[in-house]
Amino acid sequence: MRPHPAIFVPPLRHPGGPWSERRCDQVVTPAVRAALWSFLRGTAHLLHPGAATPDEPARLSGLNDGRGAPVKVGMLGTDTGGVCLVLAARRPGAPPPPGRPWRYGLGAEGVRADAAVISGVEPAAPADVAPLLAEGPSPQARPWLVVRAVVRERAGTLAVDPGDGVLRPVLTFSALRLTRRRPAGERPARCPDCGGTRIRRYSSFDLCPDCAWSAQPR
């Protein structure tokens, strides 16, 4: 039933307290994780030729939880997958001004082998996207998740349309292959992006848990 125009519908409150106190799994809800993992499963062969991801739910590991970080960094993947996603969700800002409706930029359905940019669209519930926004949508809204990745960069963004047709970029990600050798040489002493000193060395890549910078041979 449609709400009466005279009835005020308040926006959703953010769960988990202030942004600085939230964990990565409170910001990136299960529905958002599922949309990102579904996108990766359908495009892994383009981002990393020959790679594949299993048809099973992925787990999200928060890499800087409990430190009051302004950027929530997490790793999304499975024990048997050949590719994982490293994502960074930033503190919500003011909504962008109205622009051209994002649906006008979508092409034909399907994933082309020669695509330079790949996109995915998924409906979501207001509660699924509220933690990623400065102001959550009303319970009657019909939000959308829009995932886009540049094939050459093996990286992309997740944006949210909370129901007004305007996209809010909320999260960036990189697709890293788990079967490649890690960068040669010693682990960097400092992150080249944020200057952090906690660079982690995994079997296939180096990663900064403070800003999601990563290094992996192409």
C-alpha positions in Angstrom: 0.0 0.0 0.0 1.4 3.4 -0.9 1.9 5.9 2.0 -0.4 8.9 2.0 1.4 12.0 0.7 0.7 13.8 4.0 2.4 11.1 6.1 6.0 11.7 7.0 8.2 8.6 6.6 11.4 9.0 8.6 14.7 7.7 7.1 16.3 4.6 8.6 18.7 5.0 11.4 22.2 3.7 11.0 22.9 0.5 12.9 26.0 0.0 14.9 26.6 3.5 16.3 28.9 6.2 14.9 30.9 5.4 11.8 34.2 5.2 13.6 32.8 2.4 15.9 31.3 0.2 13.2 32.9 -3.0 12.0 33.3 -3.7 8.3 30.5 -6.4 8.4 28.1 -3.8 9.9 28.8 -1.4 7.0 28.9 -4.0 4.2 25.7 -5.9 4.8 25.1 -9.5 3.7 23.0 -8.4 0.7 25.8 -6.0 -0.5 28.3 -8.8 0.0 26.2 -11.2 -2.0 25.8 -8.7 -4.9 29.6 -8.1 -5.0 30.4 -11.8 -4.9 27.8 -12.5 -7.6 29.4 -9.8 -9.8 32.8 -11.3 -9.3 31.7 -14.8 -10.1 30.3 -13.6 -13.4 33.3 -11.5 -14.4 36.4 -13.2 -12.8 37.3 -14.8 -16.2 37.6 -11.3 -17.7 39.4 -9.7 -14.8 41.8 -12.6 -14.5 41.7 -14.9 -17.5 41.4 -18.5 -16.5 40.3 -17.7 -12.9 37.0 -18.9 -11.4 35.1 -18.5 -8.2 33.0 -21.2 -6.6 29.2 -21.1 -6.3 29.2 -20.7 -2.6 28.7 -17.8 -0.1 31.8 -15.7 0.5 33.1 -14.6 3.9 34.0 -11.0 4.7 37.0 -10.4 6.9 37.4 -6.9 8.4 41.1 -5.9 8.3 41.0 -2.8 10.4 38.0 -3.3 12.7 38.3 -1.8 16.2 40.7 1.0 15.3 38.2 3.8 14.6 39.3 3.8 11.0 37.6 6.3 8.6 37.9 3.7 5.8 36.5 0.3 6.5 38.7 -2.3 4.7 37.7 -5.9 4.2 38.5 -9.0 2.2 35.7 -11.0 0.6 36.4 -14.5 -0.6 36.2 -18.3 0.0 38.7 -21.0 0.9 38.6 -22.5 -2.6 38.1 -19.5 -4.8 40.8 -18.3 -7.3 40.0 -14.6 -6.8 39.1 -12.4 -3.8 37.8 -8.9 -3.5 39.6 -6.3 -1.3 37.1 -3.5 -0.6 37.2 -0.1 1.0 34.1 1.6 2.3 34.5 5.3 3.1 32.6 7.5 5.6 29.3 8.7 3.9 29.3 12.2 2.6 26.7 14.6 1.3 24.5 13.3 -1.6 25.6 14.4 -5.1 23.5 16.9 -7.0 20.9 15.4 -9.4 22.3 14.3 -12.7 21.5 12.1 -15.7 19.6 9.0 -14.5 22.2 6.2 -14.3 19.9 3.7 -16.2 20.6 5.6 -19.4 24.2 4.5 -19.3 23.5 0.8 -19.2 24.1 -1.3 -22.2 22.7 -4.7 -23.3 22.4 -7.5 -20.8 25.3 -9.9 -20.8 29.1 -9.9 -20.3 31.1 -9.4 -23.5 34.5 -11.0 -23.8 35.9 -7.8 -25.2 34.3 -5.4 -22.7 36.5 -2.7 -21.3 34.0 -1.8 -18.5 31.6 -4.3 -17.0 28.5 -3.4 -14.9 26.1 -5.2 -12.7 22.7 -4.1 -11.2 20.9 -5.6 -8.2 17.8 -4.4 -6.3 18.2 -4.0 -2.5 16.2 -3.4 0.5 16.5 0.0 2.3 18.0 -1.6 5.4 20.7 -3.3 3.2 22.1 0.1 2.0 21.4 2.3 5.0 24.8 1.8 6.6 26.6 3.0 3.5 24.7 6.3 3.2 24.8 9.6 5.1 21.1 9.4 5.5 19.3 6.1 5.1 16.4 5.8 2.6 12.8 5.6 3.8 11.4 2.0 4.3 9.2 2.6 1.2 12.1 3.3 -1.1 13.3 0.9 -3.8 17.2 1.1 -3.7 19.5 -0.3 -6.3 23.1 -1.5 -6.2 25.2 -0.6 -9.2 28.7 -2.3 -9.5 31.1 -1.2 -12.2 34.7 -2.4 -12.9 37.4 -1.5 -15.4 38.7 -4.7 -16.8 42.3 -3.4 -17.4 42.6 -2.1 -13.8 40.8 -5.1 -12.2 39.2 -2.6 -9.9 35.8 -0.9 -9.6 33.2 0.8 -7.5 29.9 0.1 -5.9 27.3 2.8 -5.9 23.9 3.0 -4.3 20.7 4.6 -5.8 18.6 5.0 -2.6 15.4 5.5 -4.6 15.8 8.9 -6.1 17.7 7.9 -9.3 21.0 9.5 -8.2 24.0 7.3 -7.6 26.1 7.6 -4.5 29.6 6.0 -4.8 30.1 4.2 -1.5 32.8 1.6 -2.0 35.8 0.8 -4.1 37.3 -2.7 -4.7 40.1 -4.6 -6.3 40.0 -8.1 -7.6 43.1 -10.0 -6.7 44.1 -13.4 -7.9 45.0 -15.9 -5.2 47.2 -18.1 -7.3 49.7 -15.5 -8.5 53.1 -15.0 -6.9 53.4 -12.0 -4.7 55.5 -8.9 -5.6 59.2 -9.5 -5.7 61.5 -8.0 -3.0 60.9 -7.0 0.5 57.5 -5.9 1.9 57.2 -2.1 1.6 58.0 -0.2 4.9 55.2 2.3 4.2 52.1 2.3 2.1 52.6 4.4 -1.0 49.0 5.7 -0.8 48.3 6.5 2.9 51.8 6.2 4.5 50.7 3.5 6.9 53.3 1.1 8.3 51.2 -2.0 8.7 51.6 -3.5 5.2 50.6 -7.2 5.2 52.3 -9.8 3.0 50.0 -12.5 1.7 51.0 -15.4 -0.5 49.9 -13.7 -3.6 50.0 -9.9 -2.9 50.9 -7.1 -0.5 48.0 -5.2 1.1 47.6 -2.2 3.3 44.7 -2.8 5.8 44.3 0.9 6.4 43.4 2.1 2.9 43.2 -1.1 0.8 46.2 -0.4 -1.4 47.5 -3.6 -2.9 50.3 -4.8 -5.1 50.3 -7.9 -7.3 52.1 -8.9 -10.5 49.9 -8.6 -13.5 
